[in-house]
Amino acid sequence: MAFWFMGACSVRALEEAFGIYSKGKAFFSGDRIGFIDIAFGSLLGWLRVTEKVGEVKLLDEAKTPGLVKWAESFCADAAVKSVMPETEKLIEFSKLLMAKMKGAPPPKN
């Protein structure tokens, strides 16, 4: 619960920062993907895993409309589309990692 609360607070802070730095444009740096977009975008796959596995919504149209639009624009970019991992594949990978950390055999598909 504490992790979710901290994550929700951080996402709201990012929403505010996006509003300030994007100046109404699609990305943090304006019309084109920049360093901050890449840095935050690299976490999008894991954010989606957290939402799906934890059954929480961190990027919510009602609470973080700017970030929701940003994520859609970021993932739709041709340079990102080809390298963004699928959520289901990341979930399976996370299961393997968790099993390895716990010392248990990995789940069979």
C-alpha positions in Angstrom: 0.0 0.0 0.0 2.8 2.4 0.8 4.5 1.7 -2.5 1.3 2.5 -4.4 0.8 5.7 -2.4 4.4 6.8 -3.1 4.0 5.9 -6.8 0.7 7.8 -7.1 2.3 10.9 -5.5 5.3 10.7 -7.9 3.0 10.3 -10.9 1.0 13.4 -9.9 4.3 15.3 -9.6 5.3 14.1 -13.1 1.9 15.3 -14.4 2.6 18.7 -13.0 6.2 18.8 -14.4 4.9 17.6 -17.8 2.4 20.6 -17.9 5.3 23.0 -17.1 7.9 21.7 -19.4 5.9 20.5 -22.4 4.1 23.9 -22.7 1.1 22.2 -24.3 3.2 20.1 -26.7 3.3 16.3 -27.1 6.5 15.7 -25.2 8.4 17.0 -22.2 10.8 18.7 -24.6 8.2 20.1 -26.9 7.3 18.7 -30.4 10.1 16.0 -30.4 11.2 13.3 -28.1 14.0 14.5 -25.9 16.2 13.2 -23.0 13.5 13.4 -20.3 11.0 11.6 -22.6 13.5 8.8 -23.1 14.4 8.6 -19.4 10.8 8.4 -18.3 9.7 6.4 -21.4 12.2 3.7 -20.5 10.1 3.0 -17.4 6.8 2.9 -19.2 6.9 -0.9 -19.8 7.5 -1.6 -16.1 4.8 0.9 -15.1 2.3 -1.0 -17.2 3.5 -4.3 -15.6 2.9 -2.7 -12.1 -0.6 -1.5 -13.2 -1.5 -4.9 -14.5 0.0 -7.1 -11.8 -0.9 -4.8 -9.0 -4.3 -4.0 -10.4 -3.8 -0.3 -9.9 -4.0 2.5 -12.4 -1.1 4.9 -12.1 -1.6 6.7 -15.4 -5.3 7.6 -15.3 -7.1 9.9 -17.8 -9.0 11.7 -15.0 -5.9 12.3 -12.7 -3.0 12.4 -15.2 -4.5 13.4 -18.6 -1.2 14.9 -19.8 0.9 11.8 -19.0 -1.7 9.5 -20.6 -1.5 11.5 -23.8 2.3 11.7 -23.6 2.5 7.9 -23.1 0.3 7.4 -26.2 2.4 9.8 -28.3 5.7 8.4 -27.0 4.7 4.8 -27.7 3.3 5.7 -31.2 6.6 7.2 -32.3 8.3 5.0 -34.9 11.6 5.1 -33.1 9.9 3.8 -29.9 7.4 1.4 -31.4 10.0 -1.0 -32.6 11.8 -1.3 -29.3 9.1 -1.0 -26.6 8.7 -4.4 -25.0 5.2 -6.0 -24.8 3.6 -5.9 -21.3 2.9 -9.6 -21.3 6.5 -10.5 -22.1 7.7 -8.2 -19.3 5.3 -9.8 -16.9 6.7 -13.3 -17.7 10.2 -11.9 -17.4 9.4 -10.5 -14.0 8.0 -13.8 -12.9 11.3 -15.5 -13.8 13.2 -12.8 -11.9 11.1 -13.2 -8.8 11.4 -17.0 -8.9 15.2 -16.7 -9.3 15.4 -14.2 -6.4 13.3 -16.5 -4.2 15.3 -19.6 -5.2 12.3 -21.4 -6.6 12.1 -23.0 -10.0 10.7 -20.7 -12.6 7.1 -21.1 -13.6 6.4 -23.4 -16.6 4.5 -22.0 -19.6 
